[in-house]
Amino acid sequence: MEGCAVSQENIHNRIAVLRAERGVSRKDLAGALGVHYQTIGYLERGEYSPSLHLALRIAAFFEVPVEVAFSLRPFPRLGEEGR
């Protein structure tokens, strides 16, 4: 990917935003995905990058394209997306 300066390490996500919009707790999301609830916290804080399989399952749970939930670049802060 020429001209694309992104870190190989960080996968940014909107899991917390998606959970808040839908009123889903970390525990409920973890149960639906078959992972420990602390894993959801690690993902949300960027302390853990999901496997492709887990990322796709999270996107499917929220019924959004994976690009809505995950990105190689930081997501704009709420309210800055239109700028």
Biotite code that builds the C-alpha atoms (Angstrom):
import biotite.structure as struc

atoms = struc.array([
    struc.Atom([0.000, 0.000, 0.000], chain_id="A", res_id=1, res_name="MET", atom_name="CA", element="C"),
    struc.Atom([2.090, 2.856, -1.301], chain_id="A", res_id=2, res_name="GLU", atom_name="CA", element="C"),
    struc.Atom([1.741, 6.197, 0.461], chain_id="A", res_id=3, res_name="GLY", atom_name="CA", element="C"),
    struc.Atom([-0.265, 4.677, 3.300], chain_id="A", res_id=4, res_name="CYS", atom_name="CA", element="C"),
    struc.Atom([1.396, 5.468, 6.627], chain_id="A", res_id=5, res_name="ALA", atom_name="CA", element="C"),
    struc.Atom([-0.483, 3.276, 9.070], chain_id="A", res_id=6, res_name="VAL", atom_name="CA", element="C"),
    struc.Atom([0.849, 1.299, 11.981], chain_id="A", res_id=7, res_name="SER", atom_name="CA", element="C"),
    struc.Atom([0.988, -2.460, 11.623], chain_id="A", res_id=8, res_name="GLN", atom_name="CA", element="C"),
    struc.Atom([0.267, -2.716, 15.338], chain_id="A", res_id=9, res_name="GLU", atom_name="CA", element="C"),
    struc.Atom([-2.892, -0.720, 16.042], chain_id="A", res_id=10, res_name="ASN", atom_name="CA", element="C"),
    struc.Atom([-6.393, -1.630, 15.014], chain_id="A", res_id=11, res_name="ILE", atom_name="CA", element="C"),
    struc.Atom([-8.805, 1.154, 15.953], chain_id="A", res_id=12, res_name="HIS", atom_name="CA", element="C"),
    struc.Atom([-12.403, 0.322, 16.742], chain_id="A", res_id=13, res_name="ASN", atom_name="CA", element="C"),
    struc.Atom([-15.791, 1.727, 17.617], chain_id="A", res_id=14, res_name="ARG", atom_name="CA", element="C"),
    struc.Atom([-16.936, -1.141, 19.799], chain_id="A", res_id=15, res_name="ILE", atom_name="CA", element="C"),
    struc.Atom([-17.733, 1.119, 22.776], chain_id="A", res_id=16, res_name="ALA", atom_name="CA", element="C"),
    struc.Atom([-19.756, 3.472, 20.560], chain_id="A", res_id=17, res_name="VAL", atom_name="CA", element="C"),
    struc.Atom([-21.666, 0.602, 18.971], chain_id="A", res_id=18, res_name="LEU", atom_name="CA", element="C"),
    struc.Atom([-22.371, -0.922, 22.378], chain_id="A", res_id=19, res_name="ARG", atom_name="CA", element="C"),
    struc.Atom([-23.577, 2.407, 23.783], chain_id="A", res_id=20, res_name="ALA", atom_name="CA", element="C"),
    struc.Atom([-25.850, 3.061, 20.798], chain_id="A", res_id=21, res_name="GLU", atom_name="CA", element="C"),
    struc.Atom([-27.481, -0.317, 21.245], chain_id="A", res_id=22, res_name="ARG", atom_name="CA", element="C"),
    struc.Atom([-27.454, -0.540, 25.047], chain_id="A", res_id=23, res_name="GLY", atom_name="CA", element="C"),
    struc.Atom([-25.295, -3.677, 25.094], chain_id="A", res_id=24, res_name="VAL", atom_name="CA", element="C"),
    struc.Atom([-23.040, -4.329, 28.091], chain_id="A", res_id=25, res_name="SER", atom_name="CA", element="C"),
    struc.Atom([-19.520, -5.686, 27.782], chain_id="A", res_id=26, res_name="ARG", atom_name="CA", element="C"),
    struc.Atom([-20.715, -8.834, 29.492], chain_id="A", res_id=27, res_name="LYS", atom_name="CA", element="C"),
    struc.Atom([-23.620, -9.311, 27.056], chain_id="A", res_id=28, res_name="ASP", atom_name="CA", element="C"),
    struc.Atom([-21.379, -8.742, 24.028], chain_id="A", res_id=29, res_name="LEU", atom_name="CA", element="C"),
    struc.Atom([-18.753, -11.119, 25.409], chain_id="A", res_id=30, res_name="ALA", atom_name="CA", element="C"),
    struc.Atom([-21.400, -13.786, 26.014], chain_id="A", res_id=31, res_name="GLY", atom_name="CA", element="C"),
    struc.Atom([-22.728, -13.473, 22.481], chain_id="A", res_id=32, res_name="ALA", atom_name="CA", element="C"),
    struc.Atom([-19.202, -13.786, 21.070], chain_id="A", res_id=33, res_name="LEU", atom_name="CA", element="C"),
    struc.Atom([-17.998, -16.525, 23.420], chain_id="A", res_id=34, res_name="GLY", atom_name="CA", element="C"),
    struc.Atom([-15.136, -14.463, 24.882], chain_id="A", res_id=35, res_name="VAL", atom_name="CA", element="C"),
    struc.Atom([-14.368, -13.195, 28.389], chain_id="A", res_id=36, res_name="HIS", atom_name="CA", element="C"),
    struc.Atom([-15.913, -9.794, 29.170], chain_id="A", res_id=37, res_name="TYR", atom_name="CA", element="C"),
    struc.Atom([-12.448, -8.410, 29.934], chain_id="A", res_id=38, res_name="GLN", atom_name="CA", element="C"),
    struc.Atom([-11.496, -9.132, 26.320], chain_id="A", res_id=39, res_name="THR", atom_name="CA", element="C"),
    struc.Atom([-14.090, -6.576, 25.229], chain_id="A", res_id=40, res_name="ILE", atom_name="CA", element="C"),
    struc.Atom([-12.481, -4.001, 27.529], chain_id="A", res_id=41, res_name="GLY", atom_name="CA", element="C"),
    struc.Atom([-9.023, -4.784, 26.127], chain_id="A", res_id=42, res_name="TYR", atom_name="CA", element="C"),
    struc.Atom([-10.360, -4.375, 22.589], chain_id="A", res_id=43, res_name="LEU", atom_name="CA", element="C"),
    struc.Atom([-12.105, -1.085, 23.362], chain_id="A", res_id=44, res_name="GLU", atom_name="CA", element="C"),
    struc.Atom([-8.966, 0.378, 24.951], chain_id="A", res_id=45, res_name="ARG", atom_name="CA", element="C"),
    struc.Atom([-6.781, -0.748, 22.055], chain_id="A", res_id=46, res_name="GLY", atom_name="CA", element="C"),
    struc.Atom([-4.765, -3.068, 24.295], chain_id="A", res_id=47, res_name="GLU", atom_name="CA", element="C"),
    struc.Atom([-5.618, -6.066, 22.142], chain_id="A", res_id=48, res_name="TYR", atom_name="CA", element="C"),
    struc.Atom([-6.191, -6.402, 18.400], chain_id="A", res_id=49, res_name="SER", atom_name="CA", element="C"),
    struc.Atom([-8.847, -8.916, 17.420], chain_id="A", res_id=50, res_name="PRO", atom_name="CA", element="C"),
    struc.Atom([-8.282, -11.791, 15.056], chain_id="A", res_id=51, res_name="SER", atom_name="CA", element="C"),
    struc.Atom([-9.976, -11.387, 11.702], chain_id="A", res_id=52, res_name="LEU", atom_name="CA", element="C"),
    struc.Atom([-12.505, -13.995, 12.773], chain_id="A", res_id=53, res_name="HIS", atom_name="CA", element="C"),
    struc.Atom([-13.388, -12.098, 15.953], chain_id="A", res_id=54, res_name="LEU", atom_name="CA", element="C"),
    struc.Atom([-13.530, -8.747, 14.135], chain_id="A", res_id=55, res_name="ALA", atom_name="CA", element="C"),
    struc.Atom([-15.966, -10.177, 11.590], chain_id="A", res_id=56, res_name="LEU", atom_name="CA", element="C"),
    struc.Atom([-18.099, -11.701, 14.364], chain_id="A", res_id=57, res_name="ARG", atom_name="CA", element="C"),
    struc.Atom([-18.230, -8.361, 16.196], chain_id="A", res_id=58, res_name="ILE", atom_name="CA", element="C"),
    struc.Atom([-19.286, -6.562, 13.009], chain_id="A", res_id=59, res_name="ALA", atom_name="CA", element="C"),
    struc.Atom([-21.918, -9.231, 12.354], chain_id="A", res_id=60, res_name="ALA", atom_name="CA", element="C"),
    struc.Atom([-23.236, -8.932, 15.924], chain_id="A", res_id=61, res_name="PHE", atom_name="CA", element="C"),
    struc.Atom([-23.794, -5.196, 15.406], chain_id="A", res_id=62, res_name="PHE", atom_name="CA", element="C"),
    struc.Atom([-25.019, -5.776, 11.826], chain_id="A", res_id=63, res_name="GLU", atom_name="CA", element="C"),
    struc.Atom([-22.511, -3.317, 10.341], chain_id="A", res_id=64, res_name="VAL", atom_name="CA", element="C"),
    struc.Atom([-19.757, -3.668, 7.760], chain_id="A", res_id=65, res_name="PRO", atom_name="CA", element="C"),
    struc.Atom([-16.417, -4.468, 9.395], chain_id="A", res_id=66, res_name="VAL", atom_name="CA", element="C"),
    struc.Atom([-15.124, -1.049, 8.226], chain_id="A", res_id=67, res_name="GLU", atom_name="CA", element="C"),
    struc.Atom([-17.710, 0.664, 10.436], chain_id="A", res_id=68, res_name="VAL", atom_name="CA", element="C"),
    struc.Atom([-16.398, -1.123, 13.514], chain_id="A", res_id=69, res_name="ALA", atom_name="CA", element="C"),
    struc.Atom([-12.660, -1.320, 12.742], chain_id="A", res_id=70, res_name="PHE", atom_name="CA", element="C"),
    struc.Atom([-10.028, 0.796, 10.999], chain_id="A", res_id=71, res_name="SER", atom_name="CA", element="C"),
    struc.Atom([-6.267, 0.992, 10.519], chain_id="A", res_id=72, res_name="LEU", atom_name="CA", element="C"),
    struc.Atom([-6.503, 4.746, 11.149], chain_id="A", res_id=73, res_name="ARG", atom_name="CA", element="C"),
    struc.Atom([-8.039, 6.447, 14.184], chain_id="A", res_id=74, res_name="PRO", atom_name="CA", element="C"),
    struc.Atom([-11.705, 7.269, 13.799], chain_id="A", res_id=75, res_name="PHE", atom_name="CA", element="C"),
    struc.Atom([-12.586, 10.983, 13.878], chain_id="A", res_id=76, res_name="PRO", atom_name="CA", element="C"),
    struc.Atom([-13.954, 12.133, 17.216], chain_id="A", res_id=77, res_name="ARG", atom_name="CA", element="C"),
    struc.Atom([-17.711, 12.424, 17.411], chain_id="A", res_id=78, res_name="LEU", atom_name="CA", element="C"),
    struc.Atom([-18.795, 15.719, 15.870], chain_id="A", res_id=79, res_name="GLY", atom_name="CA", element="C"),
    struc.Atom([-15.635, 16.028, 13.744], chain_id="A", res_id=80, res_name="GLU", atom_name="CA", element="C"),
    struc.Atom([-16.661, 13.654, 10.969], chain_id="A", res_id=81, res_name="GLU", atom_name="CA", element="C"),
    struc.Atom([-18.247, 16.376, 8.826], chain_id="A", res_id=82, res_name="GLY", atom_name="CA", element="C"),
    struc.Atom([-15.183, 18.641, 8.931], chain_id="A", res_id=83, res_name="ARG", atom_name="CA", element="C"),
])
